[in-house]
Every structure is written in structure tokens, then in C-alpha cells.
């Protein structure tokens, strides 16, 4: 029997595959096609204190080896989530991660107080300091080491639940913001969120997205994500969750070798609803073929020249 389980800080996962925020909503639609209890965890779409309609107009555009999105954190708000969505998610039989977003430090504090209260059926809070599709909060907070440190420090004392800090790649030094997250009490960092990009319609001579720019995801960003995971693994001591262009089991293994303890799958599950199930099956086969007793032994085993 192959042991696919991994440990991220104080939290155990049955396997390293987690559904990324924004790619699966709250799991309702995907649960019709996939046994969610076989997935390591599910991360909710980005939540804000009050409901958000998101950005207007065209919000998704296909690009070479990827996609741009500028959804703009459309979500029902905290109260509707607690009343309608969280009870459903807790019945899925997998780890529950809630992605927390906000316009200000006060927003994040209120969210963490409610979601991170003792007894709330949430395993992890993922602090979204990296969404590029809103004009306030998120990436504007996470763009500097001081911003990351101050935000994480401001919420750390409000909950005993693990805090994962999702960082933006749209910075000069990812290691500086990762260090700031660690120094402020973050339990893990999530690398990476989308790269800021632009698609142009040559007929209209306008951006395809009405928001003009959007977040680039998919295979196109995988080399950037791998480099950042590997860079941070050598410099910080808290776990790393790798995300960015993971489409198959080989991609997962690459991220683990680079230093990730677990991974999040986004665009792949939009293309193929059962992508995570296939990846988990193929990870088992890889471990058996390579005589691995525990898949977690791959983390950080990259041999640099």
C-alpha cells in the first residue's frame, strides 16, 4: 500500500491534491462528478465580508497554454457562506480551506474572527493577499513585505486555526514576502497566485477583458511557479503549497521535488472535472513504480546542478 498522505504544519491530508480557490466554487457542481472525499482538500472561492458581484463584462479569455480571468472575487459574502455553503462543504468528507479576501486590514480581521472561531468546521484559513483583479486589498496588500507582515500579524492572534498566506508572483522578490509571512506567524505559504496579464482583440483594438487586465493561470505559468517554490523552499522553514499550471501527476511530482508539501489544482479542473481523481490515481501508480513507501518523501528532493 502506497502512503499518499501529507502533513502541512499541523494538518494532515489524505493526499497532496487540493482544489484551488476560484476553480470549484464551494464544491456543489464538481461533487456531481467526483467523490470529493477522495480529494485531499477543497479551498473555497475567495470570500469577502459583504457580497460582491465581481467585475462587469467579459471576465475570462483563453490564451496560449493558459487563460486570463478577471472575475473580481464574485461571492455571496460571509454570512451567506456560513449559512448556506459551509454546511454543504463539511459534508464532502475532505479538508475544508476557506480563502479569505478583503479591502482592508479590518475586513480581514472580522473575517478571521468569524471563520477562525473555536468550533467552526474549517481546517485552514487561506489569506488571499494576491488577487490581481480588485482595486483595493488583496494584491495591493501583498505586493510588499511590510504589507504582508502587517496583515498577517494583525490577524494571527485572532485564531488558533492554521493560516496559509497566498502570495502574488507580481513582485520583485517572492522570498521577501514569503519571509514576511513566516515572521508574522503564517503557518504556510501558497505559491503562486496568477500572473497579471493582458489579451487584445485585434478587430476591436481593445482588451478582451472589460477589466483590461486579468490573472494568467494554466501551464504557461508553471515554470515561474516552480522557480518560486524552489527559491522559497531553500529560504523559509514553514511549508509551501505549490500551485500554478498543474495539469497531471508529473506536474505534482515536480512541485513536490521543488519543495511543496502539497499542491492546489485550478485550471485543470475547469478543463476536466475529474482531473484531480485522475492525478491521484496516477500518483499512486508513480509511487508503486518507483518503490516509494510515502509520497511525502519527494518534498524537497530536487538535486540542483
Residue, then its C-alpha position, 0 to 999 in steps of 0.5 A: x500500500x502506497x502512503x499518499x498522505x501529507x502533513x502541512x504544519x499541523x494538518x494532515x491530508x489524505x493526499x497532496x491534491x487540493x482544489x484551488x480557490x476560484x476553480x470549484x466554487x464551494x464544491x456543489x457542481x464538481x461533487x456531481x462528478x467526483x467523490x470529493x472525499x477522495x480529494x485531499x482538500x477543497x479551498x473555497x472561492x475567495x470570500x469577502x465580508x459583504x457580497x460582491x458581484x465581481x467585475x462587469x463584462x467579459x471576465x475570462x479569455x483563453x490564451x496560449x497554454x493558459x487563460x486570463x480571468x478577471x472575475x473580481x472575487x464574485x461571492x455571496x459574502x460571509x454570512x451567506x457562506x456560513x449559512x448556506x455553503x459551509x454546511x454543504x462543504x463539511x459534508x464532502x468528507x475532505x479538508x475544508x480551506x476557506x480563502x479569505x479576501x478583503x479591502x482592508x486590514x479590518x475586513x480581514x480581521x472580522x473575517x478571521x474572527x468569524x471563520x477562525x472561531x473555536x468550533x467552526x468546521x474549517x481546517x485552514x484559513x487561506x489569506x488571499x493577499x494576491x488577487x490581481x483583479x480588485x482595486x483595493x486589498x488583496x494584491x495591493x496588500x501583498x505586493x510588499x513585505x511590510x504589507x504582508x507582515x502587517x496583515x498577517x500579524x494583525x490577524x494571527x492572534x485572532x485564531x488558533x486555526x492554521x493560516x496559509x498566506x497566498x502570495x502574488x508572483x507580481x513582485x520583485x522578490x517572492x522570498x521577501x514576502x514569503x519571509x514576511x509571512x513566516x515572521x508574522x506567524x503564517x503557518x504556510x505559504x501558497x505559491x503562486x497566485x496568477x500572473x497579471x496579464x493582458x489579451x487584445x482583440x485585434x478587430x476591436x483594438x481593445x482588451x478582451x477583458x472589460x477589466x483590461x487586465x486579468x490573472x494568467x493561470x494554466x501551464x504557461x505559468x508553471x515554470x515561474x511557479x516552480x522557480x518560486x517554490x524552489x527559491x522559497x523552499x531553500x529560504x523559509x522553514x514553514x511549508x509551501x503549497x505549490x500551485x500554478x499550471x498543474x495539469x497531471x501527476x508529473x506536474x505534482x511530482x515536480x512541485x513536490x521535488x521543488x519543495x511543496x508539501x502539497x499542491x492546489x489544482x485550478x485550471x485543470x479542473x475547469x478543463x476536466x472535472x475529474x482531473x484531480x481523481x485522475x492525478x491521484x490515481x496516477x500518483x499512486x501508480x508513480x509511487x508503486x513504480x518507483x518503490x516509494x513507501x510515502x509520497x511525502x518523501x519527494x518534498x524537497x528532493x530536487x538535486x540542483x546542478 
